[in-house]
Amino acid sequence: MKKQSGNNLVKKLLIIRGEHIGDYVLSLPALRTIRENFPKARIDIVIGPWNKGLAKATPYINRIIIFDNPLVKRNLTYPKILKSLIFDFNKFRRFFRKINKEDYDLLISFSNRKYNKLFLKFVKAKKKISGTEFDFGEIKEKKRIKRLCEKINLKFRRKAKLSYSKKDRNLVDKFLKSRNLKEKNFFVLHPLSPLKEKDWPLEKWKEVLNKLNMKTLVIGTEREGKKIEKEICNGSGNIINATGKFNLVQTIYLISISKRFLGIDSGPMHLAELTDVPVFALFGPTNEKIWGPCGKKDKVIKKGNINDISVEEVLKEIK
């Protein structure tokens, strides 16, 4: 598609990015790329409800469409995809009817998961571009999305930004002030994920933090708060429980003014990649060659079983 002619013909553009927090975050530079290559188009985006806050703070889109797509689960086989389409038939039918009323000029779906091939058949658009059309091999997800943009002749922008509201900044700043914390004088730790095989033992994190002797805010969901308080924060003046205190946008701002992010393969690790703060991440069975951070100052320790990573290894890499 030619920048001066083809791009100007696109009046309504639909982006589908219905996967998880990390997937959305890694797509932000591509969203900026699309906006700058289609400056006059109305850009709509389909996302899961968990990314609503991030999408509202994204300055490159015009309209947000929420759809909790059961097909975005990882590693679904074709039989399971077909079963889901049949079982949730009415849910999908309502969604496709809503989308297809718009008569989009262009649809871009970044996903390279197998469900995308079948899912996109039911969406009407004059032109469709899908991540399943391109096989770039085993590369970082961020690089895969970049190459997809370049394959369709879009000039890629590496950096993207979110719009922090004054309310978001004030809430985080007030919390830090109440704990006598200053900018770039504390770490942020995210230690738990929905998948146990990704988690490093909390007692090991506590040992690491106590030996580092650095003020650290531990983030996570509100329901994880009691466990975090009991197993990491209890008895330590340097470790502060900040679970359930911030939404996703506020969390990015918090990380951006910290000294370093510590964590595991999770959504907040990818949030940290939107900032210039060094990321230190522990990986278990997940493929760090695809999902690991790739900044020059970022570090990853990877073992097939994350429990095999020792406290000494972590301390050596952090120091």
N, C-alpha and C positions, 0 to 999 in steps of 0.2 A: 504494500500500500504506500502511495506516495504522500509525502508530508503535506504538500501544498494543495493537492486535489482530493485524493481519497479521504484523508483525515477530516477535511472540511465538510465532506458529505455525511459524516457521522453526526447525527443530531441527538440520538439517544443510544447510550452505551450501557450495557449490563456487565458487571463483574460478579462472578460467583466465587466466594472465598468462605465456605461454610464450615471449614475445619476448626481446629482448636486455637487457643490463644497464640501459641508459638507460630503457627502457620500464618495467622493474620499479621503478626508483628513483622515477620520476615518478608511479608508482601508489601509493607509500607513504601519502600523506595519505588516499587513497581506502580503503586497507586499514584505517587507523585509523577512518575514517568508518563503514565496514561493521561493524567490531567494536563501536563504540559504539551503532550503531543496532540491532544484533542481539547484545546482550550475553550471551544464554543459548545461542546457537547454537554448534555445533561448526563451525569454519571450516576447510576444507581448501583448499589452493592447488596448482595445477598450474604448474610452472615448468620452464625448461630447466636442465640440470646446471650451467651457468655461474653461475646465481644461487643455488645451494644455500647458500653461506656467508651471503649477504644474508638469505635466507629464514629461516635458523636464528637470525639476530639480530633478526628482526622479531617484536615481542611481541604482534601482533594475530591470529596464526593458530595453529591447533592441530596441523595435520598437513600435511606437505609431500609432494607427489607429483611425482617427477621423470619428465619425458618429453621426450626430445630430438625435437621436432617439426620435420620437414624443411619444413613449410609456412610457417614463420615468416620465411623469407627475404623480403626486401623486393621489391616490384614483380613478384610472380609473376602470370602470366596464368592464366585459367581452364583452358586446355589443360595448362599445366604443373602446376597443382594436381591435376587429374584424373590425370595421369600419375604424380605422386608417390603419390597414394592407391592406385593400382593396383600400382605398383612396390614400395611398402612396405606392402602389404596386411596381411601377417601382424603386422607391428609395430603398425599401427593397431588391428587386431582385438584383440590382447592388451590394448592400452591401454583400448579402449572396454569390453571385458568387465570389466576391473578397476574402472573408474569406475562402470559401470552396476549393479554389485552393491550400491552404497551407497544408491540410491534417494533422491537429494538433493531437498530441498524447493525450493531456489532455486539457480540457476546464474547467475553474473555473469561475462561475458567482456568485458574492456575494449577489446580490439582492434577497430579499424575496418577492418582489412584484409579483402580480398574472400574469402580462404580461410575466414574465420570463418563465413560463411553456410552453407557446405557442411559444415564440420567439426562444428558444433554440432547438426546434424541427427542425428548418431549418438550424442549424449550424452543420457541420460535424466535428466530433472528435471521436477518439477511445474510450475515456472515458469522461463523462460529470459530473460535480459536481455543483449543484445549491443551493442557499440559500433557495429555496422553498422546498427542501427535508427535512429541519429540522425546527421543531417548538420549539423554546426555550422560548416561552411565552413572557411576557412584560418585557424586560430587556434593558439596555443601548445598543445602536447600536454597540458601540465599543466592548462590551462583547459578543454580538451576533456573530460578525465577528471572535472574538477569539475562541469561542466555535465551530464555523464552521470549523476553521483550525484544532482544536483538534479532532473533529469528524472524520476527514480524516487523522488522525495520523501525523500531521505536528507539529513539536516543535515550539511553538509560541514565537515570540519576541515582547515584549511590546513596545519597543522604535523604532522609525524610524527617518530618517533625510532627509533633502533636501540638494541639492548642491547649496549653494549661490555662485554666481559668484562674482569676485572682482568688477565688474561693478555695480552689485546690491548693494553691501555693500557701495561702494563709493557714489552712488546716494543718499541713505538714510542718510549716515553720513554727506554729504554735506548739505542736507536739514536741518538737525538738527543743524548743526553748524551755518547756516545762521539765525536761530531763537534763538541762544544762549541756546540750549538745550543740556543737558548732559545725558549720559546713566543712566537709572534707576531713572531719575528725572522728569518723565512726565507720564501721563496716555494716553492711546489710547481709543477713543470712536467710536463705529460704531452704529449709532442710527436708520438707515432706512433699510427696506427690501422691496422686490417687493410686499409683502402682507401687506396691511394696518392694518389688525387685529393683526399683530405681533409688530407694532410700538408703542412705548410710546411717548406721546406728546413732541415735541421738546422744548416747553417752560419749561416743567418740567426738561428736561435734562439741560437746561441752568441754571435754578435755582439751581440744584444740583451742577453743576460745579462751579458756582460763590461762593457757600457756602463752597465747598471743598478748594477753593483757591489753586488749583494745576494746573500747566501747562498741558494742554490737547490737543492732536492732534485729530481732528475729521476726520475720513476716510469715504469714500464712492465713488460712481461713479462720473464722471465728470459732468453728467447732474444734479446731486443732489447738485452741488457746490453752486449755487446761493441761493437755499433754506437754506442750512446749514449756509451760510454766513449771510443771513438776519435774521434767527430765532434763531441761537445759538451764532455765533461768533461776530456779530455786537455789538460794545460797550464794549467788554471784551478783555483785554490785555492778559489774561491767556488762552483763547480758540483760537486755531489756526486751520484754515481751510486747511486740507491736502487732500481734495477730488480730485480724479483723478490724484494724484501725483505718485502713486506706483502701480505696477502690483501685482499679488497674491504672488509671491515669495518674492518680496521686502517688502510686507506687513507683511509677517511672520517674516522676519528679524527685521522690525520696532517694532513689538509687542514683540519680544524676548528680546529687549534691553530697553523696557519700564518698568515701575514700576507695572502697572496693566492694564488689559483690561476691559472695560465697554461696555455693549451692549445688544443686543436682540438675539433671536434665529435666526441665520443667518450664512452664509458661513464664514465670518470673525471670528465669535465666535469659530467655529471649527478650523480655522487656529490658533487661540490663544492656542488651546489645544495641538498643536505640540510643544509649548514652555513650560518653567517652570514658566511662569508668571501667577499669580492668575487671575482667570476669574470671573467676576461678571456679571450675565445675568438676564434679565427680560423676563418672559415667559407669554404669553397669552393663546390662545387655544391649542397650540402645547403641546404634551406630553413630559414633562421634564424628566419623568422616562426613556424615550428612548433616547431623543435627548439632554438632559441637560449635561453640563460638569460634570466630575466626579473626578477631582483632589481634594486632601485633603484640599487645600486652596481655592477652588472654592466655590462660593455662588450663589444661585438662589432664586429669588422671583417669585412666580407663583400665578396668579389669572386668572379665566376664561376669564375675560375682562381685558386686560392689562392696560386699562385706570383707573381701580380701584386702582392701586398701587399708593400710595402717595409718595410725595417727602420725607416726614419724614421717611417712611419705608426704602427708598433707602439710605438716609444719615446714618441711624442707622446701616445698614448692612455694608456699605462701611467703616465707621469709626471704 
